[in-house]
């Protein structure tokens, strides 16, 4: 009887131990599953954070294409200028102002000079004539105007890079022999008239004509010899604006080659419109190969 009771107790102990072991296994399995889910969440979170950090790093990385920090700072300044409502009427949105500030940096002028000295002509950014000397000076050039008569019918401009000296006789700065670049060009009232825009307000008798001739002479050299000094700016506003207005009235005509050659031999003025009837050529559609 005693042996049976001992055997029963042993069986109960064994059963209890098995249940405890099973319970521990279940608890361990549940704990493991919970940790796994938490780990997955943490891993996913870290992956997302890492991806965002990489995107942020790329977005804020300075490259040859863009300096993001400087760009955002310029945009903030542009917005402040827009909010001030103290800008020229042509600067009517933040992107236009931003473009002007970017040009100011590339040309080495102050924001204030750029905002008052730059102007959009048909969507292209130009500098006013008054800002041109500053741009030339920042690029390392010296200049002077000569051969200006009392009636302001002609202007010659000399631009050079290198040493200069003051000439007491002419009371002007002149280049020395130690110059690395030298340019000279002349623009006259006759050039303006023969080109079709000499009748504009700026070319009427008076002191203003002297300024217009100077801008035209400067524009000749800058556009044909020194375009790099503008750093992407289209040109001088007074010249570009006049050109755009005058070109609206130009009647384009087909040029006869022989007539052009004859006139070139007779020292034809650059920019002259040759008066020949315009006959458009028929458009030939491209034939598909068989």
C-alpha positions as CSV (number, residue, x, y, z in Angstrom):
1,X,0.0,0.0,0.0
2,X,2.8,2.3,0.9
3,X,4.6,1.5,-2.4
4,X,1.5,2.4,-4.4
5,X,1.2,5.7,-2.6
6,X,4.9,6.5,-3.2
7,X,4.5,5.7,-6.9
8,X,1.4,7.9,-7.1
9,X,3.3,10.8,-5.5
10,X,6.2,10.3,-7.9
11,X,3.8,10.4,-10.8
12,X,2.2,13.6,-9.6
13,X,5.7,15.2,-9.1
14,X,6.8,14.2,-12.5
15,X,3.5,15.5,-14.0
16,X,4.0,18.8,-12.1
17,X,7.5,19.1,-13.3
18,X,6.4,18.6,-16.9
19,X,3.7,21.2,-16.6
20,X,6.2,23.7,-15.1
21,X,8.7,23.0,-17.9
22,X,5.9,23.4,-20.5
23,X,4.7,26.6,-18.9
24,X,8.3,28.0,-18.9
25,X,8.6,27.0,-22.6
26,X,5.4,28.8,-23.5
27,X,6.5,31.9,-21.5
28,X,9.9,31.8,-23.1
29,X,8.3,31.5,-26.6
30,X,5.9,34.4,-26.0
31,X,8.8,36.5,-24.6
32,X,10.9,35.7,-27.7
33,X,8.0,36.6,-30.0
34,X,7.5,39.9,-28.2
35,X,11.2,40.8,-28.4
36,X,11.2,39.8,-32.1
37,X,8.4,42.2,-32.9
38,X,10.0,45.0,-30.9
39,X,13.3,44.3,-32.6
40,X,11.7,44.5,-36.0
41,X,10.0,47.8,-35.2
42,X,13.3,49.2,-33.9
43,X,15.2,47.9,-37.0
44,X,12.6,49.4,-39.3
45,X,12.7,52.7,-37.4
46,X,16.5,52.8,-37.6
47,X,16.3,52.0,-41.4
48,X,13.8,54.9,-42.0
49,X,15.9,57.3,-39.9
50,X,19.0,56.2,-41.7
51,X,17.4,56.8,-45.1
52,X,16.1,60.2,-44.0
53,X,19.5,61.1,-42.7
54,X,21.1,60.1,-46.0
55,X,18.5,62.2,-47.9
56,X,19.1,65.1,-45.6
57,X,22.8,64.8,-46.0
58,X,22.5,64.7,-49.8
59,X,20.1,67.7,-49.7
60,X,22.5,69.8,-47.6
61,X,25.7,68.7,-49.4
62,X,27.5,71.5,-51.2
63,X,28.3,70.5,-54.8
64,X,29.3,72.2,-58.0
65,X,25.6,72.3,-58.9
66,X,24.3,73.9,-55.7
67,X,25.2,75.1,-52.2
68,X,21.8,74.3,-50.5
69,X,22.6,76.3,-47.3
70,X,23.5,79.4,-49.3
71,X,20.4,78.9,-51.5
72,X,18.0,78.7,-48.6
73,X,19.6,81.8,-47.0
74,X,19.3,83.7,-50.2
75,X,15.7,82.7,-50.5
76,X,15.0,83.9,-47.0
77,X,16.6,87.2,-47.8
78,X,14.6,87.4,-51.0
79,X,11.4,86.9,-49.1
80,X,12.3,89.6,-46.7
81,X,12.9,92.0,-49.6
82,X,9.5,91.0,-51.1
83,X,7.8,91.7,-47.8
84,X,9.4,95.1,-47.6
85,X,7.5,96.2,-50.7
86,X,10.5,98.5,-51.4
87,X,11.6,96.9,-54.7
88,X,11.3,98.0,-58.4
89,X,8.1,96.9,-60.1
90,X,9.9,94.4,-62.3
91,X,11.0,92.4,-59.2
92,X,7.5,91.1,-58.5
93,X,8.2,87.6,-57.2
94,X,10.7,85.9,-55.0
95,X,12.4,83.9,-57.8
96,X,13.2,87.1,-59.7
97,X,14.7,88.7,-56.5
98,X,16.6,85.4,-55.9
99,X,18.1,85.6,-59.4
100,X,19.2,89.2,-58.8
101,X,20.9,88.3,-55.5
102,X,22.7,85.3,-57.2
103,X,23.9,87.6,-60.0
104,X,25.0,90.1,-57.3
105,X,27.2,87.5,-55.8
106,X,28.7,86.4,-59.1
107,X,29.4,90.0,-60.2
108,X,30.8,91.1,-56.8
109,X,28.3,93.9,-56.1
110,X,26.1,94.6,-53.1
111,X,22.5,93.4,-52.9
112,X,21.4,97.0,-52.7
113,X,23.3,98.0,-55.9
114,X,22.0,94.9,-57.7
115,X,18.3,95.4,-56.7
116,X,18.5,99.0,-57.9
117,X,20.8,98.4,-60.8
118,X,19.4,95.3,-62.5
119,X,16.3,95.1,-64.6
120,X,14.4,92.4,-66.5
121,X,14.0,92.9,-70.3
122,X,11.7,90.3,-71.9
123,X,12.5,87.9,-69.1
124,X,16.3,88.4,-69.3
125,X,18.3,89.9,-66.5
126,X,20.2,93.0,-67.5
127,X,22.3,95.6,-65.6
128,X,21.7,99.3,-65.8
129,X,24.5,101.3,-67.4
130,X,25.2,103.0,-64.1
131,X,26.3,99.6,-62.7
132,X,28.5,98.7,-65.6
133,X,31.6,100.5,-64.3
134,X,31.4,98.7,-61.0
135,X,31.2,95.3,-62.8
136,X,34.2,96.2,-65.0
137,X,36.2,97.4,-62.0
138,X,35.4,94.2,-60.0
139,X,36.7,92.2,-63.0
140,X,40.0,94.1,-62.9
141,X,39.5,96.5,-65.8
142,X,40.0,100.2,-66.1
143,X,38.3,102.3,-68.7
144,X,37.9,105.9,-70.0
145,X,35.9,107.7,-72.6
146,X,37.6,109.9,-75.2
147,X,36.8,111.8,-78.5
148,X,33.6,113.2,-77.2
149,X,32.6,116.4,-78.9
150,X,30.5,119.2,-77.5
151,X,27.4,118.1,-79.5
152,X,27.8,114.5,-78.2
153,X,27.7,112.9,-81.6
154,X,30.5,110.3,-80.9
155,X,32.1,108.4,-78.1
156,X,35.2,106.3,-78.0
157,X,35.8,104.0,-75.0
158,X,39.1,102.4,-74.0
159,X,39.1,99.4,-71.6
160,X,42.3,97.8,-70.4
161,X,43.7,95.5,-67.7
162,X,47.0,96.3,-66.1
163,X,48.9,99.4,-64.9
164,X,47.4,102.9,-65.4
165,X,48.7,106.4,-64.9
166,X,47.2,109.9,-64.8
167,X,47.7,112.0,-67.8
168,X,47.8,115.7,-66.7
169,X,47.3,117.0,-70.2
170,X,44.0,115.1,-70.8
171,X,43.2,114.9,-67.1
172,X,42.3,111.2,-67.6
173,X,43.7,107.8,-66.6
174,X,45.6,106.2,-69.5
175,X,47.2,102.7,-69.8
176,X,50.9,102.2,-69.5
177,X,53.0,99.8,-71.5
178,X,52.5,97.2,-68.8
179,X,48.9,96.2,-69.8
180,X,47.8,92.7,-70.4
181,X,44.6,93.5,-72.3
182,X,43.5,96.5,-74.3
183,X,40.3,97.2,-76.2
184,X,39.0,100.2,-78.0
185,X,35.8,101.0,-79.9
186,X,33.7,103.9,-81.0
187,X,29.9,104.4,-81.3
188,X,28.5,107.5,-83.0
189,X,25.1,109.1,-83.5
190,X,25.5,108.2,-87.2
191,X,25.8,104.5,-86.2
192,X,22.6,104.8,-84.1
193,X,20.6,106.5,-87.0
194,X,21.9,104.1,-89.6
195,X,20.9,101.2,-87.4
196,X,17.4,102.5,-87.1
197,X,17.2,103.7,-83.5
198,X,18.8,107.1,-83.6
199,X,15.5,108.8,-83.2
200,X,14.8,107.5,-79.7
201,X,14.4,109.8,-76.7
202,X,17.8,109.0,-75.4
203,X,19.5,110.2,-78.7
204,X,17.9,113.6,-78.8
205,X,20.0,116.7,-78.3
206,X,21.2,117.1,-74.8
207,X,23.4,115.7,-72.1
208,X,21.5,112.4,-71.9
209,X,22.8,111.6,-75.4
210,X,26.3,111.5,-74.1
211,X,25.3,108.9,-71.6
212,X,23.5,106.8,-74.2
213,X,26.5,106.9,-76.5
214,X,28.8,105.8,-73.6
215,X,26.5,102.8,-72.8
216,X,26.4,101.8,-76.5
217,X,30.2,102.0,-76.8
218,X,30.7,100.0,-73.6
219,X,28.2,97.4,-74.8
220,X,30.1,97.0,-78.1
221,X,33.2,95.9,-76.3
222,X,31.6,93.9,-73.5
223,X,29.4,91.9,-75.9
224,X,32.1,91.2,-78.5
225,X,35.3,91.2,-76.4
226,X,34.5,90.8,-72.7
227,X,31.2,88.9,-72.4
228,X,32.6,87.0,-69.4
229,X,32.5,90.0,-67.1
230,X,28.7,89.8,-67.2
231,X,28.6,86.3,-65.7
232,X,25.4,85.3,-67.4
233,X,23.7,88.6,-67.2
234,X,22.2,89.4,-70.7
235,X,23.5,92.9,-71.2
236,X,23.1,96.6,-70.4
237,X,19.5,97.4,-69.8
238,X,19.3,100.7,-71.7
239,X,20.8,99.0,-74.8
240,X,18.8,95.8,-74.5
241,X,15.5,97.6,-73.9
242,X,16.0,99.9,-76.8
243,X,17.0,97.0,-79.0
244,X,13.9,95.0,-78.1
245,X,11.6,98.0,-78.7
246,X,13.2,98.9,-82.0
247,X,13.2,95.3,-83.2
248,X,9.4,95.2,-82.9
249,X,9.2,97.6,-85.8
250,X,11.9,96.0,-88.0
251,X,10.5,94.5,-91.2
252,X,12.8,91.5,-91.7
253,X,13.7,90.9,-95.3
254,X,15.7,88.2,-97.1
255,X,19.2,89.4,-97.9
256,X,20.5,89.3,-101.4
257,X,24.1,88.0,-101.2
258,X,25.4,90.1,-104.1
259,X,23.8,93.2,-102.8
260,X,25.4,92.6,-99.4
261,X,28.9,92.1,-100.9
262,X,28.5,95.3,-102.8
263,X,27.6,97.2,-99.7
264,X,30.4,95.6,-97.7
265,X,32.8,97.0,-100.3
266,X,31.2,100.4,-99.7
267,X,31.8,100.2,-95.9
268,X,28.2,99.2,-95.0
269,X,27.3,100.0,-91.4
270,X,27.0,97.0,-89.1
271,X,23.4,96.2,-88.3
272,X,21.9,97.8,-91.5
273,X,18.8,96.1,-92.8
274,X,19.1,95.3,-96.5
275,X,15.9,96.3,-98.4
276,X,15.0,93.3,-100.4
277,X,11.6,91.6,-100.9
278,X,11.1,88.7,-98.6
279,X,10.0,85.5,-100.3
280,X,9.9,82.6,-97.9
281,X,11.1,79.3,-99.2
282,X,8.7,76.4,-99.3
283,X,9.1,73.9,-96.5
284,X,10.1,70.5,-97.9
285,X,8.9,67.7,-95.7
286,X,11.3,64.9,-94.9
287,X,10.8,61.9,-97.1
288,X,10.8,58.6,-95.4
289,X,13.2,56.1,-96.6
290,X,11.6,53.2,-98.5
